[in-house]
Amino acid sequence: MTTPTIPANPMNTLITVCARLASPSIVGPSPDGRTRPQSLAGGAVGIALLHIERAASGHSDEATAHSWIRAAASEPISLGRNSDPFHGAPALAFMLHTARPLGGYHRAFASLNDATITLTRQRLAAAHARIDRREPLTMYEFDLVHGLTGLALYHLHAHADHPVSRDLVAYLARITEPLDDTARPPWWLPSGLGGTPAAHFPHGHGNIGAAHGISAVIAVLAYAILHGHDTPAAHNALTALCAWTDLHRQDDRDATWWPGYVVPDAVPKRHRPSWCYGTPGIARAQQLAGLAQHDTTRQQQAENAMIAELTDTRQRERLPEIGLCHGKAGLIQTAYRMAADSTDPHRSAQLTTHLPSLAAELANQLNTDAHIEPELMNGTAGAALALHTATTGIPATRWDTFLGLS
């Protein structure tokens, strides 16, 4: 006889999970460096965001948040080639910017922010030199996780009026300018999905996804236009990118969706409804573009596409993981942000109506699997942050900035 599953109470589950993640001792170094303290994806920086958000929203004590902040900064700060939006000085600067509601850390933030500006300017100089040489774009130069799109998210949120923010917007606009006379767009990547040459991608690929593709650029340009960088170059670039994604949009009988990537002479494939490569992350970028361009048709298409992802049980069954990147947490957080920004009350309600059931499913998984890693992107901390959003409402911080969602 099978024991029936008792539905979890998401709020109680959230409290239990946060208690389980209270001590920084749960994170130690791994051979691949993924869980080093300065890692946003797997280390103390990422888990600190959970406790910062809980403290800032009045659901936890500040002492736990401060202990995680100290743990994240417990090693010499990485300022070298491995520093990027998800590791080292930029990740720590983002963490301390998120922690502003808790007070303190002013000198530390100023130092990390200065280091991040210096690093950004170095990466910008290298990127413009690459364009001047008419060489193809690389994933690591521009993407959200490793590159200048992720750095642009940080700077636009930390200081939208700073010259480096202006320069980043100009760079993102420039990568849409033709490099040669081929038919492929200048943002076509001469690599596989890992950012390096791959035999099964002999002609490279066009990446539409949010994590490593052009949807992150769309989201950042839209955010920039909505926050003081309403320039002709930004508008022209956003228009060009949206026109390209329109070419690859699939309008099926039951749903609108976008493939995570495209390759020559291949049938587009519908990705599972994850933030990283699926329709949710792409739809959020399209919604922001619609808002920036006052294009209600684009905004409506994006919101309807997300509603279709939420209501299609076959699609939801393709998402067994819990995390922000590959799992239910990313779907929940994206749906919440899209509902909050929708200008149509009916579609906003449609976007939120499925969040309680998704939160209950996520809570059940967190209750039954005690072996999930504590990390932010694919583990318990990210799932807990999405559960916090679903159960408490508007986040007190903009912790999901690094996903291009806010």
Secondary structure, DSSP 4 states (H G I P E B T S, - for coil): -PPPPPPP-HHHHHHHHHHHT--GGG----TTSTTSTTBTTTSHHHHHHHHHHHHHTTSS-HHHHHHHHHHHTSSPPP-STT-BTTBSHHHHHHHHHHTGGG---HHHHHHHHHHHHHHHHHHHHHHHHHHHTTPPP-HHHH-TTTSHHHHHHHHHHH-TTSHHHHHHHHHHHHTTS-SSSSSS-TT-BSS-TTSS--TT-TT-BEE--TTTSHHHHHHHHHHHHHTT---HHHHHHHHHHHHHHHHH-EE-SS-EE--SEE-TT----PPPS-TTTSHHHHHHHHHHHHHHHT-HHHHHHHHHHHHHHHH-HHHHTT----STTTSHHHHHHHHHHHHHH-S-HHHHHHHHTTHHHHHHHHHHHHHH-TT----SSSSHHHHHHHHHHHHH-S-SS-GGGGGT--
